[in-house]
């Protein structure tokens, strides 16, 4: 029930969904004939596209990794679906992360195993997820080596190499300065982009160019020729699907950012470029692979306090979150954090300060004692839209124009990075019309956002009383896509605002 105040009289509007609308406050101004709606905020954890925890080498409903170990880089071992999307000791997610080595996707030169990615995309879609993807050139051993045909073509022999940050010139698994490397790996990435760029089930792609797990150790030692060829393969091939770059060396990030700005020069450092561009953000996001590190590798150095804060600024990525996603991965797993006595609240607060939208906990359980903190984290991670106030005319006259105002608060730490238009729906029995606006939620930054506009009601819609509903919809299907942090949602995802009368009778002033 919504109560409307018209002058001194009070009238009630009855809806079939009256129970869902309790708490909505509405008023009708006698002077302006305007309904004012102030929805009630809710504090539930909302599972929305592109934000929150991600499953890793798994999908919603799959069993998690046991203990503190995880798998990566190899083809997904699909688990039989048990009929439930719930994840025990792990949040529901909207993203599945697949990381696989090059050798499995190009087993023969120029012969691509696209079926592996196609199946992952289909499964993610069926589990209400999109797919985050990294193609790593290799791992650290023979089972995760570059493709066998590449060894045969170059004559390079396999030798074990240190992984992670220990990789240095002369200790790489392959020689990246062999022209064949940039040619062949870049060729694969270009083929990948040609097939999948813009796929609606593809969430984002990691820019992975070198070293174990594709984490980029030693990229600072590359020649510009090799570096540019590898980065170009991503930047030239993915224009619709978001890209994220590693928090790596300055030369590599600077060149990536230069490709992100049309016409930008690539002969200055990332820090200089960031200073010259002011607050203009790049059109590529970033990722870091060891969120939470407070002493994994050293007693005197950790990434959370001694690396990430300065790197984000010095690499020119401080404003990247405004137009492209920030995604991070756990250092180890969260149980490791618990075992080491690390401060989860500090880690959470830092990730929000860095505007992280998604987090890879490696499909390992969240310690039960931390469930409440994680739920609070999820309510701050990425976007979270609360509609604070919505106004519209009580009657739509012969002009057929529905003029509305809306005040939204984004209580998250980032905008949405895909277009989800605001739509209004007029519904009465079998009659309905969906009116899509040009609202761009990609510009709705944390804090207050105003969107006022008008839409025309189709002449084909008969006169009568209609329920007015709103939703942030899929641009292609016009079906609700984003859950709002307000009460009253209908089973089909629309949020009722009240009733409106559609009348084609001309007003006296228009005659």
N, C-alpha and C positions, 0 to 999 in steps of 0.2 A: 504494500500500500504506500502511495506517495501522497502526502498532504500538500495542497497548493493554496496559497494565500492570495486571493484576488480581492483587493480592497480590504473590506472588513469581513467578507464572507470566506468561509473555509469549506472546500469541497474535497471529496475523496475520489481517487481514481483507482478502480479495481482491476487487477490483472490476474491471469491464471497462475502466474508465478509470484503471487503476493508474498509467500514466505521468503523467497530469495531476495526480495527488495526491501525487507525490513531494515531500517537504518539509513536509507537514502533520504536526504533532506531536500525538499524542493519548494520553490516559491514562485508565484506568478505575479508580476508587477502589473497593476492596472493601467499604468501609463504606457508601458512598452509592450504589454501582452507577451511577456517573456517568462518562460519556465527556467528556474535556476535549480540545478541539481548538484548536490555535494556528496559524492559517494563515500562510503565508509571504507577506510583502509583495512586491509588484512595483513597478517604477518606470516602467512604460510610460506614454506619453501616452494618456489615455482620452477618447474622444469621448462625452460625456454630455449629456442634455437641459438646455438653458438656460444653458450655460456655454461659455467659450472664445471663440475668434475667430468672427466672423460674416462671411458673404459679403454684398456690398452691390450691390443691383440685379442680382444673379446668384445662382447656386445651385451646390452641390457639383458638380464636373465641368466647369464652364464655364471658358472662357479668361478670364484676368485682364485688368485694365486695363494698357495699356502705359505705360511711363515713369512720370511723377508726376501724371498727370491722371486724373480719374474723372468719372462721370456720376451725376446724381441728379435727382429730382423729376419725371422724365418716365416714361411707360409703359416697362415692362421690354422690352428687345429680346431675345426668347428665342433661345437658341443651340440648335442641334440637339444632342441628347444623344449622346455618343460611347460610352456604355456603361460608363464608369468614373466613380466619384465622387471620385477623387483630384484634388487641386488642385496644380499645379506651383508650387513655391516659395511655398506657402501651406498652412496646416494644414487638415486635415479639420475640418468644422464641424457643429454641430447646429442652427445658426440662420441663416436668410436674412433680411436686412434690406431692406425695401421702403419707400422714401420717395417720395411722389408728391404733386403739386400738386392742390389742390381742383378746379381747372378740368376735370381729366380724369375725375373721379369724379362730378361733377354738371354735365354739359355743358348741361343745361337745368334750369331751376328745378324741383326736386322729382322729377327724373328721374335715377336713380342708376345708374352703370355698375358694378354689383356684380360683373359678370363679370370685371373686371380683378383684383379682390382674390380672387375665387374661384379663378381660374386660378393666381395666385401661391401660394395655400394648397395647391392640389392638387400643384403642381410641387414646393413645399417638402417636402410629405409624401413624394412619390415619391423625393426625393433625401435622405431620412432627416433632414429638418430641420423646424423650426417657423418661423413667420414673425413677425418683429418689424416693427412698422408705425408710420409717422408720416405723417399727412396735413398737409402744409404749406399754409397759406392762399395763398401765392404765393412767387415768387422775386424777381428784380430787373429783369426785362425783359418785353417784350410777350409773348414766347413762354411765360413762366411767370406771367403775370398772373392775377388772380382771374377767375372765369368771366365770359364776355362778357355773359351775361344780368344779372349783378350790376351791371356798368357801365351797362347800359341802364336798369335799375330805379332806380339811385341818381342817374344823371346825372353821376357823377364821371368826369372825363377821366383817361386814363392819362398819367402822367408818370414818367420815370425817377427812381429814388430810390437813394440809397446803401444798400449792404447792411451786414450784420453790425452791429457796435457803433456805426456812424455814424448809424444811424436814430434820429431825434429827432422831437419833435412838429413838425408842419409839413413833415416830409420823408418821412413814410410813403408807401408806394405807394398806400394807400387811407386814408380817414379812419376809424379804428376807433371813433370816438365817434359816427359816424352810427349810429343805432339799428338800421339794416338790417344792419350787419355782425354784431353780436352775435346778432341774430335768425336770420340766414341761415346763418352758419357754425356756430353752435351747433346749429341745426336739423339740419344735415348730420351733426355728430358724434353727436347723439342717434340718428339713423337708423343710423349705423354701429354704435353700441353695441347697439341693438335687434337687429341682424342677427348680430353677431359675438361679443358678449360670451360668454366661456366656451367658444368654439370650441377644441377640443383642439389644433388646429394653429396657433393664434395664441399666440405666445410672450409678447408684451407690446405695449403701445401707448404711444407718447410723448404727453405732454400738450403740444400745439402750439397756440398761440392767436394769435400775432401775428408780423408782420415777415418779412423775407426768410428762406426755408428753414424757417420756423416756429421760429426760434431765440429769439424773444421780445425782440429789441432794442426798448427803449422802453416795456416793459410798466410800468415805474415811473411813467410819465406818464398811465396810464389812470385814468379815474374808477372808483370802487368799483363802480358799477352795471355798467359794461362788464366789468371784471375778473371780478366774481362770476358774471355770466351766462356768460362763456366757460369759466371753470373748472367751474362747475356742470354744464355739458353733458357733461364727462368723468366727473366724480365721481358724477353721478346715473345714468350709463349703463353704466359698467363696474364690476361688483361681483365678477366671477369672474376676468377677465383682468387681470394686474398692470398698473399704471400707473407711469410714471416722470415726474417733473417736472424741468424745467431748473434748473441752478444759476443762477437769475436774480435778480430783485430781491426784496427782503424782503417787500414787501406781497403780491406774487403767491404766493410760496412759503408765507407765513404763512396766507393764506386757503386754499390747497390743503391744508395740514396740518390746518387747522381742520375741513375737510370729511372729512378722513381719520379723525378721532376723533369717535365718536358723542357728540353733546351738547356738544362743545367750543365755546368762544366764539371768535369771529373778530375780536375787538376788541383783541388784543394782538399784539405782534411775534412773529416766529418764535422769536427768542432767548428771550423771556420764556416762551413756551409750552413750549419745550424744557426750561427750568429748572423750570417748575411740574410737568412730567410726569416728571421724573427720567430714569430709564433706559427708560421705556416708548417703544418705537419707533413711528413712524407706519406706516400701512398703505399707503404709497405710496413708491416708490423714487425715485432721481434719476439724471440723466444729465448728462454734460458733453461738449461737442463739440470740445474741443481738447487732449486728453491729449498730453503730450509737449512742449508749447510751452515752450521755454527761450530765446525771443528772436525769435519770428516777426514781431512787430509793433513791437517797440521794443527798444532796447539797454539800457534802464533798467527795463523792466517785463516780466514774463512770468507766465503763468497758473499754472505749476507751483509757483512760490515766492511769488508776490505776490497770488494771488487764491484759488485752490482751497482751500488749507489753512484759511484763515480763513472762507471762504464756507461750507464744509461745517459748521463749528461755528456760526457766526453765524446761519445760516438754519435751525438746528434739525434738521439732517439727519445728524448724526454717528452716530446709532443706527438710521437707516432701514434699513441693510443687514440688521438682525436679522429683519425681516419682509418686506422687499421688495427687489427687485434693484437693483444699481448697474451701470450700463452706460456706457461711454465710447467716444468716437470719436477717431481720430487727428487731430492738427493737421497738415494736409497728408497725406502718406503716410509710411510708414516709410523709404522711400528718401530723402525730404527730411531726416529725422532723421539718416540716415547722412551725407548730403552736408554737413549743417551741423556735423557732429562732436558731436552731442548724446550724452549718456551714457545708453545704453539701460538699463543695470542700475539706475541711479537712477530712471528712469521706471517700470520694472517694480516696483521696491520701493515707490514711492509709490502705484502703483495697487493693490498688495496691501494696503498700510496703509489705503487707502480702501475696501477690501473689494469691489473690482470683480469682477463675475461674468462679464461679456462685453465684448468689444472689437471695434469696427468699424475695421479697417485699410483699408477702402474697396476691397476686392478688388484691391489692388495688391501686387505681389510683396514678400516678405520678403527683404531682402538676404541672400545665401547665408552671409555671415560671421556672421549673427545667428541662424541656424537653431537652434543648440544652446541659446542663451539663451532663444529663444522656446519651445522645448520645456520648459525648466525653468519658464518663466512659466506655461505651460498646466497644469503639474502643481500650481501654487499658486492658480490662478484659479478662483473658485467653490468648490464642494464637492469633496472627494476622500475617499471612505470606505474605511478599512482596518479589516477585522474582526480584532481582536487576539486575542480569546478567545471560545469558544463552548462551552457545556456542555449536556448533555442526558442523560436516563436511557438505559442500555443496553437496558432492557426496559420496555415499556409494558404495564401489567397490566390487570386488569379495570376499573379506573377510567377507562381510555382517555385518561388525561391525560398530555400530554407537557409537562413542566416544563423550561424552558431559561433560561439566562442568556447575555448577550452584552455584550461590551465592544468599542466601536467608537472609532476615532480619526478625526476629520475633519481631514485634513492640508491642507485648502484654507483660503480666507479668508472663507467665507460658508456658510450652510446651503443646502439646496435650497428652492425656493419653491413647489413643487407637491408634492402628496401622493403618495408612492411607498411603499406599505405593505411592510413586511417580511413575506415569506411563507415557509413551510416546505413542502417537498414530500416525501412518502413514495412511493417508487417501487420496484416489483419486477415485472419483465416488463411485462405489459399492465395490471397493477394500479397505481393511483396515486391520491393525494389531495393537494390543495393546501390548506393551512391558513393563512389570512390573519390577521395580527395587527393590532393597532391602533397599532403603532409609527408615530410622526409624525416623519419625517426633517426636517421644517421646523424642528424644535426642536433638531436636532443641530448645535450651534455648533462652530466650530473648537476642537480639543482633544478631550478624552475625553468619551465619552457611554456611559452604561449603559442597557441595555434588557433587563429580565428579565420573563418572563411565562409563561403556560401556554396551551396550546390542546388541544382535545379531538379525538381521532381518530374519524372516523365509524364507526358500528357496521357499516356496509356494507363496510368494508375488511377482507378476510379476515386471519386470523392468518398470521404468517410473518415472514421476515427482509426488511427494506426498507433501501434506501439513503436516508439523510436528506440533503436538499439545501436550500439557502436561496437567496433572491434578493430584491431590491427590485423590486417589480413595478408594472406599470400598474394603477391602481385599477379600471379597467373591464374589461380583458382578462385580468388576472392573469398576463400574460406578463412575463418579466424586462425591466426598462427601464434599470436603472442598472448600469454596469460597476463592479465593485469593484477596488480596488488590491491584490488578492491572487491567488495562483496557483491553478490547478486548475479554471478555468471549463470547463463542458461546452459543446458546440457550440450547445445551445439556450439558453445563458445562465444555467443554474443552477450553483451551487457545492456540490459534495458535501462533507459534513462527516464521514460515516462510516456505519455500519450501526446499525440499531435493530431489536429483536425486538418484534413486536406479539403479545400473548397475551391472550385473553379468559378464561383460566383464573384463577379467583379465588385470591388468596393466602390462606394459612391464617389470617392475622390478620383477613381480611375475611369469613370464613365464620361 
